[in-house]
Every structure is written in C-alpha cells, then in structure tokens.
Amino acid sequence: MIISRIILKNWKNFRKVDVNLKERTFVVGPNASGKSNFLDVFRFLRDIAKPGGGLQKAISDRGGISKLRCLAARKDPEIVIGIYLSEYGSAVVDWKYEIGIKQEARGHHMPYLSYEKVWKGEKLIVERPELDDAKDKERLGQTYLEQINANKDFRDIAKYLEKALYLHIVPQLLKYPVAFSGADLPGDPFGKGFLERLAKTQEKIRTAWIKRIDAALRIAVPQLRELHYTEENGKPHLEALYEHWRPDAGKQKEEQFSDGTLRMIGLLWALQEGDGLLLLEEPELSLNAAIISRLPVIIYKIQKQKKRQVIMTSHSADLLSDKGVSLHEVLVFTTDKEGTKIEVANKIAEVRAMLAGGMTPGEAILPRTAPRNMDQVPFEF
C-alpha cells in the first residue's frame, strides 16, 4: 500500500496543498520551506494511529495547535489532512481518510475533530460528527483511527500508518549514545538506539541484511573488506575489517567508522526493515557524490522487492542526476507570504523543456530552489 495523494489545509508552512505522490518521491526546495514539516504530517498520522498514541498526544508532542496551524490561516483556522491510499503500482484508490482539526475558543482550548471521514473505494463508511458525538462532545477529542473498537471496518489504514518509519541518522548519536543523556525520542528517528535495533532483530534476518550491506560497502568504502555484527560484554557492536599491512590493526568498531559509512549502513538497513512508508531526511549527507548518484537506483531496487513507498527530502543535484528519475516523482517547494506552494515537477513547463534539451532532473530543478540574490551574501555578511 502507498499514499497516492495528500491534501493539506493550514498545516504548518502550507496554506493549501493537493498533490499526487509516487512510490518514490523526492522533495526539494529552499531552506525553511517546510520539507521536514511535510514529512512530519505522515509522522503525525502515524502517531495518531500507533498503540499508545492518539490525536491529543500527537498534537501535544508538537507543542499544541498553535505550532501546527499555518501562520497564513487567518479567518479559517481549521487544519485539514487527507490521504488517498492505493496498492503499490496501482492507480486505483482503495481508501480515503480525512480529518479536520480545530481548537476550543473558550475554556481549556482543547483540540477537537471538526470532522472525520473514511471512504472505502467511493463509498463513505465513516462520517463524523455523528449522533453519539453530538450527545457527548468529548468524543471528538479522539479519532476513530486510534480506537480499536471503532476502526474495525478500516483498520487497514491504521495498520499501514503505524508502520511508517522516519530516519535521519546522526552518526555521533550512534557512536556515543551514552554521551547523549535524556529521554529517547519516540521511534528513534536519529539512530541513537540503532545498535539495539540490530540486536533485537532475528539472527538469521540480521545476518542476511548485514551481508547485503557488506557487499555494497566493499564497493563504496575503500579498503573495507568485511562488516559484521558482534557483541562485547553484552553490548551490540558493528565491526569492520579494513585492508591493512597489519591484519589485526585493520579491525574497527562503529565509533571509528566515518560519518558517511554509518549513514550508509543506517540507510541500507532501513530500506530492508519493514514494508511501511519510509521517510528519509537528506539521505545524501556525508556521502561521496558518486555514491549519492546511485542512491535512486538502490532505493528503487529494494523498494520494488519490498513494495514500500519512500519519500525523501534533498538538496543534492547528484541525487537527481539519474535520468531514470521521473519528473512525476519530484515535488518542488516554493515560498511566498502566503506559505509554501508545492508543484509536481512535470507540471513546470521550463523544467520539461530543460529535460528535453538533455539536462538531468537535478540540473533543471534545483536552481529554481536557490535563494534569490545569493551572490550578495558574502557582501552582506
């Protein structure tokens, strides 16, 4: 299953959005245009649907309604999130789910559902508020999506959303997890507990996945000849053997790996882990340009096997240098006083013309996302 279309109103940077999504989607735009906030809407739905989550907690974890509502909302402050779901590789819409969220004008200013709707195909099967909601307004503080006794007829949506995985590996957290104290973030988005995830994975599966990663790293990382999982004093580690004139000196553990090596390991592991929506934040960071240029192919091959959707943000022309990347797969963000606009790249005539002239998607699209008058920055600083 994939999310084939998303509709937003008043969500963070976005006053109004209605775009189609592909199995593989690249999100590009200027700094602070809302790329991470766009990914967060999928995490928000996951946080509603997952066990122990729910609407109130998902909103509270993000600082309340005021932190979610677009600053350009003005007279219509309702936040709307709608998604269409289809099978992988199909254009047929199997499910539609949509919620509207408002905040009490008086009292405790609690968030509540202005509506919740679910369609199975073209048939509307849930429409709230309903009679019981009118009798007890507090019911609108929860979605049916989060309630097992209420989502029986559309539980496929909840099960799909709760499997969404967001990843933005921070190598220092993985190398030195003990040095970063404090409560761990839900879902471990930055990889602090990555080694524990490896430890909890069934040994046969872990060995197979690391073997595939090892094969890729032998090509991408000079002199690396063997990567394997090990445990020392009950603690999990990754260990690599590098070519060295002293064989025993060639062994290194994860704290000695380069940032790029760790990010690549995390990325390749995540692509194999699960079959739910995968959200990647700038997967090109710390990687060599030649490796970055091959990531779209790597992602495509693995996701075809797993039949999973991958949505990633990027600032890299190298990532979009592959002419196999379709303009239908690229979302271009542009900003103005009324919030961020999103266009699918294939709808931009200039970009289509540039590709027809032989340019790569990166060469055609990324200059459009550069800040204006960038040449003046050194003089203004």
N, C-alpha and C positions, 0 to 999 in steps of 0.2 A: 504494500500500500504506500502511496505517496500523497502529499498535499499538493494538489494540482493548481490551486488558485487560492489567493488570500485577499480578503477585503478588510481594510482598516479605516477607522474614523477616529481622529483625536487621540491616536496612540503615540505618545512621546513626540518625536520630531515630525510626525506625519498627520497632516490635516485630513487628507483623504487619499487612500490607496486602493487600487483594484488591479492586480497583476496575476498573470499565469506563471506557474513555476514548473520547471522540468525536473527530471530525475537527478540531473547535475546542474546546479545553479551557481553562478559566480556573481557576487555582489561587489560593485566598485563605486567609488565616489570620494569626494574630498574628506579630509579630517573633520570630525564633529558633524558629519552629515546624517548620522543615525544608522550606520551599518550594524554596529553592535546592538543598538536598540531594536533594529529589525529582527535580528536573530533572537533577541530576548522575548519577542512575542510568542515564539514557539516554545521557549523555556517556560513562559508564563502559563501557557495551556498545559504543558507537562506538569507544572507544579500544582495546577488545579486538579488534574486527573490522578496523580500518583497517590498511593496509600500514605496517609498521614499529612496530605496536602490540603487542598481546598481553596476556594475563592478568597476567603478572608486572609488566610496565611500568605497566599501568593501576592496579594496586594500589600499586606503589612511588610513582607520581606523586601519590598521595593520602595518602602518609605511612605506608602499611602497613595490615595488617588491623586493628590496634587503633584506627585512625582511621575505619574503615568500620563496625565492629561496633557495634550498638546497646548503650548502657550498661545497658539493662534485660534483656540477653540471658540472664544467669545461667547455668543448668545446660546450656542448649542453645545453644552459641556459633556454630553453623553459620549462615552468611549464604546466603540463597536469593534468586535473581532469576529470575522467569519472565515471559515475554511471549507474548501471542497476537497474531497478525498476520492482517489481513483486507484485502481490496481496498477502496479508497475508496468509501464509500457502501453497502457490503455488510455484512451481519451474519454471513456465513459465515466461519468460522475456517479459513484456509488453512494456517497454520503455528503451531506452538507450540515455544518454545525455553526451556529451563530449566537453570540451573546451581546447584549448591551449592558453597560455598567454606569450607574450614577451614584451620587453621594447624597445622603440626607441633608436637607437645607438647614435643619434645626437639630437640637439635641446633641447626640454623640457624633453626628456627621458620619455615620457608618456607611460603607459602600453597600450597594444592593443591586440586584439584577433588574434592569428596566424590562428586559425580555430575555428569553432563551428559546431557541428554535432548533429542531433537528428534522432533516429530511432524509428518508431512505429512497434513493433514486429521486423521483419527482414528488413523492408522497410525503406530506408533512405529518410526522408522527408525534412530535412534541411541540407544544406552543404554550409558553408561559408569558405573563402570569395566567394562572388558571383559577378555577373556583376556590380550591383549597388555599391558594396563595392570597386571595382576596380576604379570606377569613382569618389568616394568620400571616401578617406581613413579614415576620421574622424568617419565614421560609425562603424569602427572596435573598437572604444573606448567603445561601448556598446554591450551587448549580446542581442539576440532576447528574451532570457529568461525573461529579465526585462521589455520588451516592450509589452504592452497590444495589440497594433495593429500588432505585429509580432508573438506573441506566441499563437494565436488562435488555431492552429492545435495541440499544445502540452501543453496547459495551465494546464492540469492535473499535469504536473511536477512542474510548478511554484507554483500552489496552495498547493501541497504537501510540497515542500521545505520551503515555507514561514511560515508553521505551526511548524517547528522544534523548540523545546524548550530545552535550556541548563540550568542546575540548579546545583549550588554549594553553598548551603545555608551557610552563615556566620552568626551565631547566634547573634553576637554583633551588626551587622547592623540592624537586625530585632528588637532587644531590644531597641537600642538607635539610631534610624535613624537620628534624629535631630543633634546628635553629629558629624555625618559624612557629612560635607558640600561638596559642589561641584556638578558638573553636574552628574545626574544619568546615569549609563551605559545603552545602548540600550538593551532592553529585560530583564533588572533587573536580571542578572544571579546570583547575590549573595543574593537576598532576601530582599534588603533594602525596597522595596515597597510591600512586601508580604501581609501586612495587608490591603493595599489599593486594592490589587487584590481581596482579600476576600470581601471587601466592595462593589466592582463593580459586583460581582457575583450575579446572580438572587437568591433571598432569599430562594426559595424552594430548589434549587440545592445546595446552600451553606449549608443549614440545613442538607440535606441528606448526603453530603460529610463529614461534621464535625461529624455527628452521627457515620459514619463508622470509622472515625479516633478515635473517643472517645472509641468505642468498642475495638479497638486494643490497645490503650494506657492503658485501665483499666487492661489489662493483662501484658503489658510490663513495666509500670511505677508503682512502689509500692505506694499504698495508694491513687492514683488518682481515683476519683470516678465520675467526671463529667467535660467535656470540652464543652464550648460553646462560640459563638461569641457574642460580645456586643459592644455598642458604648457609649462613655462618652464624653460629651461636643463636640459632632460631630466627634470624632475621633474613628476609629475602634480599637478593642482590642480582644485578646483571653483571656478567663478567665477559670481557672480550680478550682475545689473544691477537696481538699485533706482531707482524714480522719484525724481528729484532736480532741483532748479532748474538745477543744473549737470550736464548729462548724463554727462560723463566722471567726475565725482566720485561717481557712483552705482554704480561698479563695486567689488565686494568679493570677496576670496578667502576660503577656508574659515576662516582664523584670525580673520576678522572676523564670521563668522556667529554667531548666537545659539546657545546650547546646545540649545534646543528645535528650531531649524531643522536642526542637524546630526543630532540624534537621529531626527527625522522622515525625513531623507534616508536615514540608515542603515536604518531600519525598512522604508521603502518599497523600498529596493534589495534587502534580504534577502528580502522577500516574493516578489520576482521571480526571485531567484537560486536555481536548483536546484529539485528536486521532492521532496527528502527531508524528514524530520522537522525542523521549525523550533521551537527553544526560545527563548522571549523572556523576559527578566527585566525586569519592571515597565516595559512599553513606554510608560506614561503619563508617566514622569519628564520634567520641564521643558516639558511641553506644556500649552497652554491647554485649559481644561475643555471648550470646545465641540469642539475637535479630538479630545480623548480620547473623547468620547461617540460620535464617528463611527468610531473605530478598529475596533470589531467588524464594522461593515458593510464597511469597506475590506478587512479581513483575509478576511472571508467571500467577497467577490467575487473577490479574487486567488487564494485557495486553491481555489476552485471551478474556476478556469481551469487551475491547476497540478496540481490533485488532490493536494495535500500537507496533511499534518497540522500544526497549530500548537498548541503548549502554552505558556501564558504565566502568569507569576505577576503578582499585582496587589494593591494596597491601595486602589484607586480606585473610589469609588461611581459616578463619572462613566463609567468604562469599562463598568460593569454597569448603566447607566441605560437601555440599549436593551432594550425589552421583547421584541425578537426573540432575545435571549439565552435559551436554554432552561435550566431547572434541571438537566437531564441533562448540561449542558456545564460545570457548576461543581463543583469539588471543594473542600470546606470542611475545613480543618485545625483540630483542637483538641488541646490538650496536657494531659497529666497525668503522674504519677510513672512510669508505665509506658511513656512515649513518646507520640508523636503519633498520633492517630487520624485517618482520612480518611473522610469521608462524601460521597456524591454528594448535592447539594442537594435533588434531587427526593424523597429519602427522609426529609427532615426535615419533619414534619407542620406545624410552626409556619410554616416558610418557604412551604410550599404555600398555607397559609391566607392569609398576607400578600399573596402574588401574586394570589390570587383576590379580595382586597379592593382591588386596584388599585395596590399597591406595585410598584416596579421590582425586579429581582433584587438590585441594589446596596443599596437601602433595606432589603430583607428579610434579606439575608445578612450584610453587613459589620458591623452592630452586634454580631453574635454572635462576631466575631473580635476585638473590642476587649478590652484587658486589664481585668480587674475592678478596681474602686475607682480608676479613672483620675483621678477628681476629686481624689483625695488627693495626687497627685504634686506639685502646687505647694506644698503644706503640708509634705511630707516633704523637699523639696529644700533 
